[in-house]
Structure formats: C-alpha cells, structure tokens
Amino acid sequence: MRKIIIINFITLDGVIQSPGGPQEDTSGKFQWGGWVAPFGDDILHEKLTDVMSQPFDLLLGRRTYDIFAAHWPHYDDPIGKKFNSAEKFVVSHHDIPLPWQHSTLITDDVVAQLQALKKTGGPDLQVYGSSQLTQTLLKHQLVDIAHLWLHPVTIGSGKRLFEDGTLPGSWKLTDATPTSTGVILTTYEAAGALHTRAIEAKPPSTEELERRKKVAAEDAKL
C-alpha cells in the first residue's frame, strides 16, 4: 500500500502558509510570506534532497497545485525535474483545468478516492503545503509519515497545520536533526490511538474533587 507523506515547513505556532515567498499565498491578507528563506543551510538542503530522492507521486490541494504549476514547469533544476516528471493527483471540490503535465483530478467523494489511491500500485504520495487537503487527510487518519521542519519564528495568523477536526492520535518520532540556523527537522510516523493516564496515581484530594465538580458545572452551562 502506498504511504501518504506530508512535508511542511512550519512555524513555532503552527503556521504553514506561504513559506517560500511574499507572493506565494496571500489569501486571507497574509503578509508574512517568505519566512523560510533566512533559515536555509546545507543540513536542510540535504534533508530535502534525501526526501526527494525516493520515488514519489505528488498529492496536492488545488491552491498548492496552482502555485506549483505556475512555477515548476519553468525550472529544470533537480527539484523541477522531479516535480515535472511526477504523477500529480489534485484534490478539488470543483472540476478545474489541470495544465501541468501528468495531472489527474480527484473530486466528488474525495476520501473514498484517496483511500482507493493508497491501495493502488505506485510510489508513495508526497503532500507539500496543501493546508485544506492536509486537514482532510488528518481527519480521516490517512497520513502515514509527517516531515515537519520547525522554524524558530512565530507569525500569529495564517493557515495552520493542525486545525479543528484533527483526530486524537499518537505519533512516533523517527528523526530529529537541528540545523545551523535553529530549524529542527523532525520526522514522525503515525502510531495509532492516543493513550492517556494520570501522572501521579494518588487518590484525588477533597479539594481536587471539588475543583472537578466546579469545572463540570461550568462546562454544563456552555
């Protein structure tokens, strides 16, 4: 079965919007595009090269597809060659033109089609950006691996990786590499259900029991 692998540059407060440049994605009047550029170094470049050295197809949301389709066909560098030759599966709520070569539309019952796509023969599916698509993937537990490259900046607004609708779950850290510029390159694998327990096993105090009643009463009023 193919794996779905999300790859995101992410800020400390979870923003993934427009990392590559000021005009990459200005939707929602976002004005902080290009926040990745000051943090590039050889370690990050090597990590990206390693991720892209594996055979892959692309799975993209409509907005990210538009950004990529306007950019990568004009580049013949190693990344451009990989992206231009890859099969591209594009998720959209509407029937849209797909001018970039090797592009296939996924619409209507998106979740069922993504589940079926995972079962087909072929390389793993890499997802870059695509914040709305990523919400769907997380909500339906379709993500197998997450490369999250954490940058030492906060923005406060913008599209975030984890929004409402993400299901509880556990993730196994398989790699964490700091770069010379303070970025932490992490890789996680989906690890099943979320398990919880109390840190301390002592019976709750009278004050704690009263506190819990107070919280429950406040929640009941909401």
Residue, then its C-alpha position, 0 to 999 in steps of 0.5 A: m500500500r502506498k504511504i501518504i507523506i506530508i512535508n511542511f515547513i512550519t512555524l513555532d505556532g503552527v503556521i504553514q502558509s506561504p513559506g517560500g515567498p511574499q507572493e506565494d499565498t496571500s489569501g486571507k491578507f497574509q503578509w508574512g510570506g517568505w519566512v523560510a528563506p533566512f533559515g536555509d543551510d546545507i543540513l536542510h538542503e540535504k534533508l530535502t534532497d534525501v526526501m526527494s530522492q525516493p520515488f514519489d507521486l505528488l498529492l496536492g490541494r488545488r491552491t498548492y497545485d496552482i502555485f506549483a504549476a505556475h512555477w515548476p514547469h519553468y525550472d529544470d533544476p533537480i527539484g523541477k525535474k522531479f516535480n515535472s516528471a511526477e504523477k500529480f493527483v489534485v484534490s478539488h471540490h470543483d472540476i478545474p483545468l489541470p495544465w501541468q503535465h501528468s495531472t489527474l483530478i480527484t473530486d466528488d467523494v474525495v476520501a473514498q478516492l484517496q483511500a482507493l489511491k493508497k491501495t493502488g500500485g505506485p510510489d508513495l504520495q508526497v503532500y507539500g503545503s496543501s493546508q485544506l487537503t492536509q486537514t482532510l487527510l488528518k481527519h480521516q487518519l490517512v497520513d502515514i509519515a509527517h516531515l515537519w521542519l520547525h522554524p524558530v519564528t512565530i507569525g500569529s495568523g495564517k493557515r495552520l497545520f493542525e486545525d479543528g477536526t484533527l483526530p486524537g492520535s499518537w505519533k512516533l518520532t523517527d528523526a530529529t536533526p537541528t540545523s545551523t540556523g535553529v530549524i529542527l527537522t523532525t520526522y514522525e510516523a503515525a502510531g495509532a490511538l492516543h493513550t492517556r493516564a494520570i501522572e501521579a496515581k494518588p487518590p484525588s484530594t477533597e479539594e481536587l474533587e471539588r475543583r472537578k465538580k466546579v469545572a463540570a458545572e461550568d462546562a454544563k452551562l456552555 
